[in-house]
Amino acid sequence: MGVLNGKIAVVTGAGRGIGREICLSFAKEGAKVVVNDLGGDRDGTGGGKVADEVANEINDLGGEASANYDTVGTVEGGQGIFQTCMDSFGAMDILVNNAGILRDKTLYNMEESEWDGIMEVHLKGHYNCTRPFVRYIRDENRLNCRILNMSSVSGLFGNFGQTNYGAAKAGIAGFTRSLALEVAKYKCTVNTISPGAATRLTIDLIEAAGRKYDENDWTQGPEQIAPVVTWLCSEAANDVTSQIIHSQAGIIGIMQQPAVIKSFTTDNLWTVEQLDKLMPELLEAKKHHDDEVSEKGAPKKV
Ligand SMILES: NC(=O)c1ccc[n+]([C@@H]2O[C@H](COP(=O)([O-])OP(=O)(O)OC[C@H]3O[C@@H](n4cnc5c(N)ncnc54)[C@H](O)[C@@H]3O)[C@@H](O)[C@H]2O)c1
């Protein structure tokens, strides 16, 4: 008996990489899966039928999967993905918003199409695919659903050459926090994943950073993210919502969320002189907090 027995899932961008591994793990745990993938190049151009390969692999293993080739980047595409799930399996419990592309450039050189393409697939893609699902949850009063959104350290920490991708990925974390509040009454959880894995999006970046890519090393591979996402979709995670779970390099962690670390108040409008005194105190508190978090966050061996 799998932990997702009877569940019906949609995973976007699942023809390769992290999404493919999530589909295989879901199917192994008893879920029926819609494997969505446009099948394009790394920058989102072109198209192909990689979704078929994953769906066939699952069906050959005795699972149940359907392929869908719509883009997550349009409202029609998002609706089409949802409809494939309804037509194939008649219901839906889980959405993993995983599809992704890269168009890295520093802002000095970034063309509008490089900004818009990233926003379309990542940030608007979350809107396009999630809205039909949450409307269905509301209209059918379908309880205990799951939504998993893919952010990135690029958006959560910042990364050179990725203002477009970083903005979209930070936006996805914000999207998660607000959506979690909206769907809580249906006992639907919404969480953000901060993944890290060697895939076609990252292998050249890993090598450019001087690290050696080893396809047999699970701590580098996309398969490490799948059990984490699977657990978050299981009954054990009924009360886990609005969190950012980090999974990378064989590490699993939970991230802090924006919160006020230290604050002051006054009866009158702030004066510049007051701020001369208070701002260094705030910055010092922040530094202390960061040092403490960095020490606490270091991975412990299990
Ligand atoms: N690999 C990492 O280290 C890493 C780090 C942080 C975040 N992420 C995020 O994880 C997710 C998965 O990335 P990956 O590393 O597995 O990359 P990947 O390229 O192996 O897989 C992404 C898939 O998304 C598909 N896709 C792209 N645009 C699409 C669209 N418009 N509609 C439908 N499908 C589309 C691609 O065809 C591809 O198969 C992405 O959102 C990515 O930004 C990955």
Ligand as a Chemical Component Dictionary entry (heavy atoms), coordinates in Angstrom:
data_LIG
# 
_chem_comp.id                   LIG 
_chem_comp.type                 NON-POLYMER 
_chem_comp.pdbx_formal_charge   0 
_chem_comp.three_letter_code    LIG 
# 
loop_
_chem_comp_atom.comp_id 
_chem_comp_atom.atom_id 
_chem_comp_atom.alt_atom_id 
_chem_comp_atom.type_symbol 
_chem_comp_atom.charge 
_chem_comp_atom.model_Cartn_x 
_chem_comp_atom.model_Cartn_y 
_chem_comp_atom.model_Cartn_z 
_chem_comp_atom.pdbx_ordinal 
LIG N1  N1  N 0  17.866 21.743 -11.043 1  
LIG C1  C1  C 0  18.037 22.624 -10.062 2  
LIG O1  O1  O 0  19.081 22.662 -9.386  3  
LIG C2  C2  C 0  16.960 23.597 -9.744  4  
LIG C3  C3  C 0  17.236 24.575 -8.776  5  
LIG C4  C4  C 0  16.244 25.449 -8.426  6  
LIG C5  C5  C 0  15.002 25.371 -9.015  7  
LIG N2  N2  N 1  14.759 24.433 -9.980  8  
LIG C6  C6  C 0  13.434 24.394 -10.572 9  
LIG O2  O2  O 0  12.961 23.070 -10.608 10 
LIG C7  C7  C 0  12.084 22.895 -11.710 11 
LIG C8  C8  C 0  12.503 21.696 -12.540 12 
LIG O3  O3  O 0  13.738 21.971 -13.167 13 
LIG P1  P1  P 0  14.770 20.849 -13.661 14 
LIG O4  O4  O 0  16.077 21.199 -13.085 15 
LIG O5  O5  O -1 14.207 19.508 -13.469 16 
LIG O6  O6  O 0  14.852 21.219 -15.227 17 
LIG P2  P2  P 0  14.569 20.368 -16.551 18 
LIG O7  O7  O 0  14.905 21.248 -17.704 19 
LIG O8  O8  O 0  15.229 19.045 -16.482 20 
LIG O9  O9  O 0  12.987 20.147 -16.493 21 
LIG C9  C9  C 0  12.087 21.199 -16.677 22 
LIG C10 C10 C 0  11.016 20.727 -17.631 23 
LIG O10 O10 O 0  10.038 21.758 -17.792 24 
LIG C11 C11 C 0  9.572  21.710 -19.131 25 
LIG N3  N3  N 0  8.975  22.982 -19.512 26 
LIG C12 C12 C 0  9.622  24.141 -19.761 27 
LIG N4  N4  N 0  8.745  25.087 -20.122 28 
LIG C13 C13 C 0  7.520  24.512 -20.101 29 
LIG C14 C14 C 0  6.218  24.991 -20.361 30 
LIG N5  N5  N 0  6.007  26.247 -20.749 31 
LIG N6  N6  N 0  5.182  24.139 -20.207 32 
LIG C15 C15 C 0  5.373  22.846 -19.827 33 
LIG N7  N7  N 0  6.610  22.341 -19.590 34 
LIG C16 C16 C 0  7.663  23.166 -19.710 35 
LIG C17 C17 C 0  10.823 21.407 -19.943 36 
LIG O11 O11 O 0  10.497 20.878 -21.230 37 
LIG C18 C18 C 0  11.561 20.427 -19.041 38 
LIG O12 O12 O 0  11.325 19.074 -19.403 39 
LIG C19 C19 C 0  12.110 24.228 -12.474 40 
LIG O13 O13 O 0  11.024 25.017 -12.064 41 
LIG C20 C20 C 0  13.394 24.855 -12.023 42 
LIG O14 O14 O 0  13.380 26.248 -12.141 43 
LIG C21 C21 C 0  15.713 23.550 -10.346 44 
# 
loop_
_chem_comp_bond.comp_id 
_chem_comp_bond.atom_id_1 
_chem_comp_bond.atom_id_2 
_chem_comp_bond.value_order 
_chem_comp_bond.pdbx_ordinal 
LIG N1  C1  SING 1  
LIG C1  O1  DOUB 2  
LIG C1  C2  SING 3  
LIG C2  C3  SING 4  
LIG C2  C21 DOUB 5  
LIG C3  C4  DOUB 6  
LIG C4  C5  SING 7  
LIG C5  N2  DOUB 8  
LIG N2  C6  SING 9  
LIG N2  C21 SING 10 
LIG C6  O2  SING 11 
LIG C6  C20 SING 12 
LIG O2  C7  SING 13 
LIG C7  C8  SING 14 
LIG C7  C19 SING 15 
LIG C8  O3  SING 16 
LIG O3  P1  SING 17 
LIG P1  O4  DOUB 18 
LIG P1  O5  SING 19 
LIG P1  O6  SING 20 
LIG O6  P2  SING 21 
LIG P2  O7  DOUB 22 
LIG P2  O8  SING 23 
LIG P2  O9  SING 24 
LIG O9  C9  SING 25 
LIG C9  C10 SING 26 
LIG C10 O10 SING 27 
LIG C10 C18 SING 28 
LIG O10 C11 SING 29 
LIG C11 N3  SING 30 
LIG C11 C17 SING 31 
LIG N3  C12 SING 32 
LIG N3  C16 SING 33 
LIG C12 N4  DOUB 34 
LIG N4  C13 SING 35 
LIG C13 C14 SING 36 
LIG C13 C16 DOUB 37 
LIG C14 N5  SING 38 
LIG C14 N6  DOUB 39 
LIG N6  C15 SING 40 
LIG C15 N7  DOUB 41 
LIG N7  C16 SING 42 
LIG C17 O11 SING 43 
LIG C17 C18 SING 44 
LIG C18 O12 SING 45 
LIG C19 O13 SING 46 
LIG C19 C20 SING 47 
LIG C20 O14 SING 48 
# 
